[in-house]
Amino acid sequence: MDHTKPRDGGRLLVDQLLRQGVERVSCVPGESYLPVIDALRDSGIDTLVCRNEGGAALMAEAYGKLTGRPGICLVTRGPGATNACHGLHVATQDSTPMILFVGQVETGFRGRDAFQELDYRASFGGIAKWVCEIDDTKRIPELVARAFRVAMQGRPGPVVIALPEDMLLSTAEVDDAARVMPAEPAPDPVAVQEFHALLAHAEAPLLIAGGSRWDAGSVAALERFAQRWQLPAVTSFRRASLFSSTHPLYAGELGFGMNPRLRERVQRADVLLLVGGRLSEVPSDGYTLLDLPTPRQALVHVHPDPQELGRVYQPRVALNATPATWTAAALRLDAPERPRWAHHAMSAREDFLAWTAKPPANPGRFQYGEALQWLRGRLPADAIVCNGAGNYAIWLHRFFPFRAFGTQLAPTSGSMGYGVPAAIMAKRQHPERIVVALAGDGCFMMNGQEFATAVQHGIAIVVVVIDNGMYGTIRMHQERSYPGRPFATALVNPDFAALARAYGGHGECVETADEFRAAFDRAIDSGRPALLHCLMDPEAITPTTTLSALRQQAQTTAEGVR
């Protein structure tokens, strides 16, 4: 790059992305940031052109999950920016580093309700970690570097940067910023010793891994620490790839449809070691697993952001550290040769194996659990599995084993429409690996148009659509609360397999688990983006109950109250 002459704002911005090591971005083009698009053309940055800003933002969020560096999304002003709110909210709740660059009206037009004008600070101030508008071209290197740091440090999250048109067209002579690496807070040695003393005298300790800022090294270190201390380990909601399910100390996931034995185990624990996570609503089972504000269990909370320590639960020991710096300190602690809780760890593992062993049969011809059980053996340990929200995910989380870091991409925010965009980004980042997106019919239709993006860029994902013809989770809640009165949850769907073929991909309809096996192999062998349309009986609402059973139970309860 020749920096001896002035550069316009678009070129300056793209040069900063290069300095920060950005290898790919997602976008929907817009006239409000044409200079950036032009600079991207010759930059060598892989640019994924999407069909909707919501899908583009979710791709960037998935990149942040996969790499720990901010995913980059570029969208136009007004409606483009508001469409991208979907990904911003996921990044916030999932603690994912991400930067959304949005076009803005030129500076002289602001405040006049100009074409597609939006007050970004007011609109996104409650969603994003930081919102900034760059008015001076010279400040692009400074503010972009700051955005990378804010997005990654402490509790990671999304940053929004608005780019006025005239600022992008203006030129400036300015040096580039250096590559940003996030600060790594190290745990207080005194607090580490307090934790050591607590654990040394524990009878029934439990390790919970969650949150972000993990990498393969820190996950491996966590497993070594757990092994040394024989600690039973669980993962927070949709963070199952933070501890291998095949490890003899793994005891399950805290999430929807949680194992009742695991719930009891958390409540009976005397020491809870929470590393990286926050135990928000879902993993805490509606804030019922721990007493508020001070848990009965001795809570040891490890988190990279001091603002999260004591935000909800008051810990016995608070450790401001990243997973990497904490595990490094923890591995230096002396462990007993035979911990008193060895039987506790063994029974926790047995409970997990019993809970996940064999999916029960469900109503209808397509046995979803059987198909997932086959996938357990078919997919290699490094396969990446993505999903959005819906009851179909309950089967996945319970019966599919995640064996390596970064193999689960799913939103803790419970966002529908996540799986397909996330899978596209994951396959682009790791073309050598199998990437599967699971989606309900309603979930797929939220961002299914991004299948066209996969076709355009030759990204050979496999999408498995579980079609029960309804918004199943909401229908489940209706039958519990208003039995026999379903409304606004039925869906009339297209032939998804034909739709995939119309896009230029591979598509097949599947009616049984036997058909699924052969169809999945053909999907992989096709070498193209592929979709398997699986027809699910609507009665099969969870692995353990049916809609009719829920309705009957709710009606019986109501009659008893009367």
C-alpha positions in Angstrom: 0.0 0.0 0.0 1.3 3.4 -1.0 0.7 5.8 1.8 2.8 8.7 0.4 -0.3 10.3 -1.2 -3.7 11.2 0.1 -6.4 8.4 0.2 -10.1 8.9 0.1 -12.2 7.6 3.0 -13.2 4.4 1.3 -9.6 3.4 0.6 -8.5 4.4 4.1 -11.2 2.3 5.7 -10.4 -0.8 3.7 -6.7 -0.3 4.4 -7.5 -0.3 8.1 -9.4 -3.6 7.7 -6.3 -5.1 6.0 -4.0 -3.8 8.8 -6.4 -5.6 11.3 -6.0 -8.9 9.5 -9.6 -8.9 8.1 -9.8 -11.8 5.5 -13.5 -11.6 4.6 -16.5 -9.4 5.1 -20.3 -9.8 4.5 -22.4 -7.1 2.9 -25.4 -5.9 1.0 -24.2 -3.1 -1.3 -25.6 0.4 -1.0 -25.0 3.7 -2.7 -24.3 5.3 0.6 -20.8 3.6 0.9 -19.8 3.2 -2.8 -16.2 4.3 -2.1 -15.8 1.4 0.3 -17.2 -1.0 -2.2 -14.8 0.3 -4.9 -11.8 -0.1 -2.5 -12.8 -3.6 -1.6 -12.7 -4.6 -5.3 -8.9 -4.6 -5.4 -8.2 -5.3 -1.7 -8.1 -9.1 -1.8 -10.6 -9.2 1.0 -13.2 -12.0 0.4 -16.5 -10.2 0.1 -19.7 -12.3 0.6 -22.6 -10.5 -1.1 -25.8 -11.4 0.7 -29.5 -11.1 0.0 -30.6 -9.4 3.2 -28.7 -7.3 5.8 -30.0 -9.6 8.6 -28.3 -12.6 7.0 -25.1 -10.5 6.3 -25.0 -9.4 10.0 -25.4 -13.0 11.2 -22.6 -14.2 9.0 -20.3 -11.5 10.6 -21.4 -12.7 14.0 -20.6 -16.3 13.2 -17.1 -15.2 12.0 -16.6 -13.5 15.4 -17.6 -16.8 17.2 -15.3 -18.8 15.0 -12.2 -16.6 15.2 -12.4 -14.4 18.3 -11.7 -11.4 16.0 -14.6 -9.0 15.0 -16.7 -10.2 12.1 -17.2 -7.3 9.6 -20.5 -6.4 8.0 -21.2 -3.5 5.7 -24.7 -2.3 5.0 -26.4 0.8 3.6 -28.1 3.5 5.6 -31.7 3.5 7.0 -33.5 0.2 6.1 -30.2 -1.6 5.5 -29.0 -0.7 9.0 -32.3 -1.6 10.7 -32.4 -4.9 9.0 -28.9 -5.6 10.4 -30.3 -5.2 14.0 -30.9 -8.9 14.0 -27.2 -9.7 14.0 -26.4 -6.9 16.4 -28.7 -8.3 19.1 -27.3 -11.8 18.7 -23.8 -10.5 19.0 -24.7 -8.6 22.2 -26.4 -11.4 24.0 -23.8 -14.0 22.8 -20.8 -11.7 23.7 -19.4 -11.9 20.1 -17.0 -9.4 18.6 -18.4 -7.7 15.5 -18.3 -4.4 13.7 -21.1 -3.1 11.6 -20.2 -0.4 9.1 -23.3 1.5 7.9 -23.7 4.3 5.3 -25.0 7.7 6.5 -26.3 10.7 4.8 -23.7 13.4 4.1 -22.9 15.6 7.1 -24.6 18.7 5.7 -28.0 16.9 5.4 -28.2 15.5 8.9 -31.1 16.6 11.1 -33.3 17.3 8.0 -34.9 13.8 7.9 -32.9 13.3 4.7 -33.4 10.2 2.5 -32.9 7.1 4.7 -31.4 9.2 7.5 -31.1 7.5 10.8 -29.7 8.6 14.2 -27.4 5.7 14.8 -26.5 6.6 18.3 -30.1 6.8 19.3 -31.1 3.7 17.3 -28.3 1.4 18.4 -27.1 2.8 21.6 -29.0 0.2 23.7 -28.0 -2.7 21.5 -24.3 -2.2 20.5 -21.4 -1.9 22.9 -20.3 1.3 21.2 -21.7 3.5 18.4 -19.6 6.0 16.5 -20.0 8.3 13.5 -16.8 9.3 11.7 -17.0 12.9 10.6 -13.4 13.5 9.8 -11.6 11.3 7.2 -8.3 11.7 9.1 -9.8 10.0 12.1 -10.6 6.7 10.3 -7.5 4.8 11.4 -7.9 6.0 15.0 -11.6 5.1 15.3 -11.4 1.8 13.4 -8.6 0.7 15.7 -10.6 1.7 18.7 -13.6 -0.2 17.4 -11.6 -3.4 17.1 -10.4 -3.0 20.7 -13.9 -2.2 22.1 -15.4 -5.2 20.2 -12.8 -7.7 21.6 -11.9 -6.5 25.1 -13.7 -7.3 28.3 -17.0 -8.9 27.4 -16.9 -8.8 23.6 -19.8 -7.3 21.6 -20.8 -5.4 18.5 -19.7 -1.9 17.5 -21.6 0.3 15.0 -19.7 2.8 12.9 -21.6 5.2 10.7 -19.9 6.5 7.5 -21.2 9.8 6.1 -21.0 9.8 2.3 -19.0 13.0 2.0 -16.5 11.8 4.6 -15.9 8.7 2.5 -15.3 10.8 -0.6 -12.9 13.2 1.1 -9.2 12.6 1.1 -6.6 12.7 3.8 -3.0 12.0 4.4 -2.7 9.9 7.6 -0.8 6.9 8.9 -2.5 3.6 9.4 -3.1 2.2 12.9 -1.3 -0.8 14.2 -3.0 -4.2 14.5 -5.0 -4.4 17.7 -4.7 -7.3 20.1 -7.2 -7.3 23.1 -5.9 -6.9 26.6 -5.7 -10.2 28.6 -6.5 -9.5 32.3 -4.7 -11.9 34.6 -6.3 -13.2 37.8 -5.4 -11.7 41.1 -3.0 -14.2 42.8 -4.8 -13.7 46.2 -8.2 -14.6 44.7 -6.6 -17.6 43.0 -5.5 -18.9 46.4 -8.9 -18.2 47.9 -10.4 -20.4 45.1 -7.8 -23.0 45.7 -8.7 -23.2 49.4 -12.4 -23.4 48.6 -11.9 -26.2 46.1 -9.5 -28.2 48.3 -12.3 -28.4 51.0 -15.2 -29.0 48.6 -17.4 -32.1 48.7 -19.4 -31.7 45.5 -17.9 -29.1 43.2 -19.0 -28.5 39.6 -17.4 -26.7 36.7 -19.5 -24.6 34.3 -17.9 -23.3 31.1 -19.6 -20.6 29.0 -19.3 -17.2 27.3 -16.7 -16.2 24.7 -13.0 -15.3 24.4 -12.2 -19.1 24.3 -9.9 -20.7 21.8 -8.8 -24.3 21.2 -5.8 -23.8 23.5 -7.8 -22.5 26.5 -10.5 -25.3 26.0 -7.7 -27.9 26.0 -6.3 -26.3 29.2 -9.7 -26.3 30.8 -10.0 -30.1 30.2 -6.5 -30.7 31.6 -7.5 -28.7 34.7 -10.7 -30.6 35.1 -8.9 -33.9 34.7 -6.2 -33.0 37.3 -8.9 -32.2 39.8 -11.5 -34.8 38.6 -14.1 -32.1 38.3 -17.4 -32.9 36.7 -17.9 -30.3 33.9 -21.0 -28.9 32.2 -21.4 -26.3 29.5 -23.7 -23.3 29.4 -26.6 -23.1 26.9 -25.3 -23.5 23.3 -21.7 -23.6 24.4 -21.3 -27.4 24.2 -18.1 -27.3 22.2 -16.2 -25.7 25.2 -15.8 -29.2 26.6 -15.7 -32.4 24.6 -18.8 -34.6 25.1 -16.6 -37.7 24.9 -14.5 -36.6 27.9 -15.2 -38.9 30.9 -15.9 -35.8 33.1 -18.4 -34.1 30.9 -21.9 -34.1 32.5 -24.1 -32.1 30.1 -25.5 -28.8 29.1 -27.5 -26.2 31.0 -30.2 -25.2 28.6 -33.8 -25.7 27.5 -35.0 -29.2 28.3 -32.2 -29.7 30.8 -31.6 -33.1 32.4 -33.5 -33.0 35.7 -30.6 -34.9 37.4 -28.2 -32.2 36.2 -30.5 -29.5 37.6 -30.5 -31.2 41.0 -26.7 -31.6 40.8 -26.2 -27.8 40.3 -28.4 -27.1 43.2 -26.7 -29.6 45.5 -23.2 -28.4 44.6 -21.2 -26.8 47.4 -18.7 -25.0 45.0 -19.6 -23.7 41.6 -16.8 -22.7 39.3 -18.2 -20.5 36.5 -15.6 -19.8 33.8 -16.4 -17.3 31.1 -20.2 -17.4 31.3 -22.8 -15.3 33.0 -25.5 -17.9 33.9 -28.2 -15.8 32.3 -31.9 -16.7 32.1 -31.7 -20.0 30.1 -28.8 -21.8 31.7 -30.0 -20.7 35.1 -33.5 -22.1 34.4 -35.2 -18.8 34.8 -32.8 -17.6 37.6 -33.9 -20.5 39.8 -30.7 -22.6 40.0 -28.9 -20.2 42.2 -30.3 -18.0 45.0 -30.3 -14.2 44.4 -28.4 -12.1 45.1 -26.0 -14.5 47.0 -26.0 -18.2 45.9 -26.1 -20.9 48.5 -23.3 -22.6 46.7 -19.9 -20.9 47.0 -19.7 -19.3 43.5 -16.3 -18.7 42.0 -16.9 -16.5 38.9 -14.2 -16.0 36.3 -14.9 -13.4 33.6 -12.8 -11.1 31.4 -15.1 -8.1 32.1 -15.1 -6.8 35.7 -18.6 -5.3 35.1 -20.0 -8.8 34.9 -18.6 -9.9 38.2 -21.4 -9.5 40.7 -23.8 -8.1 38.1 -26.5 -10.7 39.0 -25.0 -13.2 41.4 -22.6 -12.1 44.2 -19.6 -14.5 44.0 -17.6 -15.8 46.9 -14.5 -15.3 44.8 -14.4 -13.0 41.8 -11.6 -13.4 39.2 -11.2 -10.9 36.4 -9.5 -13.0 33.8 -9.9 -14.4 30.4 -10.2 -18.2 29.9 -6.6 -18.4 28.8 -5.1 -16.5 31.7 -7.3 -18.2 34.2 -6.5 -21.7 33.0 -2.8 -20.9 33.0 -3.0 -19.9 36.7 -5.3 -22.8 37.6 -3.0 -25.4 36.1 -0.3 -24.3 38.5 -2.3 -25.2 41.6 -1.6 -28.4 43.5 -4.4 -30.9 43.1 -5.1 -33.8 45.5 -4.3 -37.3 44.3 -7.7 -38.7 45.1 -10.4 -36.0 45.4 -13.2 -36.7 47.8 -15.8 -36.1 45.1 -14.6 -38.8 42.6 -17.9 -40.7 43.0 -19.8 -37.4 42.4 -17.9 -37.0 39.1 -18.6 -40.6 38.1 -22.3 -40.4 38.8 -22.6 -37.1 36.9 -21.1 -38.7 33.8 -23.4 -41.7 34.2 -26.4 -39.4 34.3 -25.3 -37.7 31.1 -24.8 -40.9 29.3 -28.2 -42.2 30.3 -29.9 -38.9 29.3 -28.3 -38.9 25.8 -28.1 -42.6 25.0 -31.1 -43.4 22.7 -33.6 -40.9 21.4 -37.2 -42.1 22.0 -39.4 -42.8 19.0 -41.6 -39.9 17.9 -45.0 -39.9 16.1 -44.8 -40.0 12.4 -42.7 -41.7 9.7 -39.6 -39.5 10.0 -37.8 -40.5 13.2 -35.7 -37.3 13.9 -33.8 -38.8 16.8 -32.8 -41.8 14.8 -31.5 -39.5 12.0 -29.5 -37.5 14.5 -28.1 -40.7 16.1 -26.9 -41.8 12.6 -25.3 -38.3 12.1 -23.3 -38.9 15.4 -21.4 -41.6 13.6 -21.4 -40.1 10.2 -19.9 -36.7 10.9 -16.2 -36.3 11.9 -15.3 -34.6 15.1 -14.4 -31.3 13.4 -17.7 -31.0 11.5 -19.5 -27.7 12.3 -23.2 -27.9 13.2 -25.3 -24.7 13.1 -28.8 -24.0 14.1 -31.2 -21.2 15.0 -34.2 -21.4 17.3 -37.1 -23.8 17.6 -38.1 -27.0 19.3 -36.2 -29.0 16.6 -33.0 -27.8 18.4 -33.9 -29.7 21.6 -33.2 -33.0 19.9 -29.9 -31.6 18.5 -28.7 -30.3 21.9 -29.6 -33.5 23.7 -28.6 -36.2 21.3 -25.7 -34.8 19.2 -22.2 -34.8 20.7 -19.9 -31.9 20.2 -16.4 -33.1 20.4 -14.1 -30.2 19.5 -13.9 -26.4 20.0 -15.7 -24.3 17.5 -18.0 -27.0 16.2 -21.2 -25.6 17.5 -22.6 -22.3 16.1 -25.9 -21.4 17.7 -27.3 -18.2 19.2 -27.8 -18.1 23.0 -30.2 -15.2 22.3 -32.6 -17.8 20.8 -32.7 -16.1 17.4 -34.5 -17.8 14.5 -32.9 -17.6 11.1 -29.3 -18.1 12.4 -28.3 -21.5 11.1 -28.1 -20.9 7.3 -26.0 -17.6 7.4 -23.8 -19.0 10.1 -23.2 -22.2 8.1 -22.3 -20.2 5.0 -19.6 -18.2 6.9 -18.3 -21.4 8.7 -17.9 -23.2 5.4 -16.2 -20.2 3.8 -13.8 -20.1 6.7 -13.2 -23.8 6.8 -13.9 -25.2 3.3 -12.2 -28.5 4.2 -14.8 -29.3 6.9 -18.4 -30.6 6.7 -20.8 -27.8 7.8 -24.4 -28.6 8.5 -27.2 -26.2 9.2 -30.3 -27.5 11.0 -33.5 -25.4 10.8 -37.1 -25.7 11.4 -39.4 -24.6 8.6 -40.2 -21.3 10.3 -36.5 -20.8 11.2 -35.4 -21.5 7.6 -37.8 -19.0 6.1 -36.3 -16.2 8.2 -33.0 -16.2 6.2 -33.4 -19.1 3.8 -32.8 -16.7 0.9 -29.1 -16.8 1.8 -29.0 -20.2 0.2 -28.7 -18.2 -3.0 -25.5 -16.6 -1.5 -24.1 -20.1 -0.9 -24.8 -21.0 -4.5 -23.3 -17.8 -5.9 -20.1 -18.3 -4.0 -19.9 -22.1 -4.3 -20.2 -22.7 -0.6 -21.2 -26.3 -0.2 -23.2 -26.4 3.1 -25.8 -29.0 3.9 -29.1 -27.6 5.2 -31.5 -30.0 7.0 -35.0 -28.5 7.2 -37.3 -30.1 9.8 -40.7 -29.2 8.5 -43.7 -29.6 10.8 -45.8 -26.9 9.2 -45.9 -24.6 12.1 -44.1 -22.3 14.5 -43.7 -25.3 16.8 -42.4 -23.7 20.0 -45.2 -21.1 20.1 -47.8 -23.8 19.4 -46.4 -25.8 22.3 -46.8 -22.8 24.6 -50.3 -22.3 23.3 -51.3 -25.8 24.1 -50.0 -25.4 27.6 -51.7 -22.0 28.3 -54.7 -22.1 25.9 -55.3 -25.8 25.2 -57.2 -26.5 22.0 -57.0 -22.9 20.8 -54.1 -22.7 18.4 -53.9 -19.5 16.4 -51.3 -17.7 14.2 -48.9 -20.6 14.3 -49.8 -22.7 11.3 -47.5 -22.4 8.2 -48.0 -23.2 4.5 -44.6 -24.0 3.2 -43.1 -24.4 -0.3 -41.4 -27.6 -1.5 -38.0 -26.7 0.1 -36.1 -29.3 -1.9 -37.5 -27.9 -5.2 -36.6 -24.4 -3.9 -33.0 -25.5 -3.3 -32.9 -26.9 -6.9 -34.3 -23.7 -8.3 -31.5 -21.7 -6.6 -29.0 -24.0 -8.3 -28.3 -26.3 -5.4 -29.0 -30.0 -4.6 -32.4 -30.7 -3.0 -34.2 -33.8 -1.8 -37.3 -34.6 0.2 -36.9 -37.0 3.1 -39.8 -38.9 4.8 -37.9 -41.5 6.9 -34.6 -41.9 8.7 -33.5 -44.5 6.3 -34.1 -42.1 3.4 -32.2 -39.5 5.4 -29.0 -41.5 5.5 -28.7 -42.0 1.8 -29.9 -38.5 1.0 -27.3 -37.0 3.3 -24.5 -38.8 1.6 -25.7 -37.7 -1.8 -25.9 -34.1 -0.5 -22.2 -34.3 0.5 -21.2 -36.0 -2.7 -23.0 -33.3 -4.8 -20.3 -30.8 -4.0 -22.9 -28.1 -4.1 -25.0 -26.3 -1.5 -27.6 -28.9 -0.6 -30.9 -29.0 1.3 -32.8 -32.0 2.8 -36.5 -31.3 3.3 -37.5 -33.6 6.2 -41.2 -34.0 6.9 -41.9 -34.1 10.6 -45.2 -35.1 12.2 -46.5 -31.9 14.1 -47.4 -34.1 17.0 -43.7 -34.7 17.7 -43.2 -31.4 19.6 -40.3 -32.5 21.9 -38.3 -35.7 22.4 -40.5 -36.6 25.4 -44.0 -35.4 24.7 -46.6 -34.7 22.0 -49.0 -31.8 21.3 -52.0 -34.0 22.3 -50.4 -34.9 25.6 -49.7 -31.3 26.4 -53.2 -30.3 25.5 -54.7 -33.1 27.6 -52.5 -32.2 30.6 -53.4 -28.5 30.4 -57.2 -29.4 30.2 -57.0 -31.8 33.1 -55.2 -29.1 35.2 -57.8 -26.5 34.3 -60.6 -28.8 35.2 -59.0 -29.6 38.5 -58.7 -25.8 39.3 -62.4 -25.4 38.5 
